[in-house]
């Protein structure tokens, strides 16, 4: 094989393994609107809001309770909501037990 073919093969390999992935990453950033994209408009979301955004004062429990019927959003949503209900009931029982006067220990 002549050296010209060797240089051509090396150039093709360079393009495939170095320049190709860089182009793919840039096109993905442009499609998703990731930070670092100089063409992205600041303040505009890349996708429309879905209602799953969490406000700073909202707890994870509130998100689960709000979205438990949505498919693919919360794994075992019914189980999580049931668990949150049980935790809340236990916290209420503990608060009631703490308010009652302590009983003396039996000998």
N, C-alpha and C positions, 0 to 999 in steps of 0.2 A: 504494500500500500504506500502511496506517495505521502509526503509530509503535508501536502495541501488537504488531503482528505482527513488527516488526523486533526489539523487545525479546525476544519469545518465541523467535525464531530464534537470537539471540545467546545466550540462556540455554541452549538445547539444544546449541549448538556448544560452549559452555563445559563443559557436563556431559560431552559426548562426548570432547573432547580434553584435558581436565584431570582431571576426577574419575574418568573411566573407567579410564585407565591406572593411576592410584593404586590403585583397587580391584583391578585385575588383579594388580599387583605384590604387594599384601598377601595376596591369595588364593594366589598362587604360593608366597610365603614360608611361609604356613601349611601348604600341602600338602607342601612339601619340608622344612620345619623349619629354615629358615635362621636364622643368628644375627641378632639384632635383633628377633626376634619375641617380644613380651612373653608370649605364651601358651605358648611352647615350654618343655618341661621340661628343665632343664639336666642334661647327662650321659646323656640317652637319645638314641640314634641315630634319625634319621628313617627310615632304611632298614635292613633286617637286614644283617649282615655277609656279604660275598660271598667271603671268602677272599683277596681281592686287597689287603688292607691291608698296608702295609709297616711293619715294625718298624724302630726307629732303627738297629739294628745290621745290618739286611739290605741287601745291595747290589742294584742294579738287575739285575745278572746273575742273582742268586738268584731274583728274581721271575720273570724270563724263563724260567729253567730249570724253575721250579715250574709255570708256567702255559702252557707253549708249546703244549700240545695243546688248550687251550680256544679255541673259535671266537670271533673278534672281540675277543680280549684283547690279543694280541701280533701286530702286523703282521709277516709273514714270520718267524714264530717259529722255524721250522727254520733259516732263514738266520742269524738272530741266535745261536741256540745253536751252530751250526757256526762262526760267527765267534768266539764266546767260546772254543770248543775250540781253534781255531787260535791265538788270542792266548795261551792258557794253554800250548800246546805251544811257541810261540816264546819265551815267558818261561822255560820250563824249559831250552830249548836255550841261551839267553843265559846263564843261571846256570851251566850246565855249561861253556860256553866261557870264562866269567870265572874259573872255578876252575882251568882248565888253564894251565900256564906259557906265557908268550908266546913265540912263535917269533921268532928273529932275522930281520930283513929280508934278502932275497936280493939280492946285488949285481947 
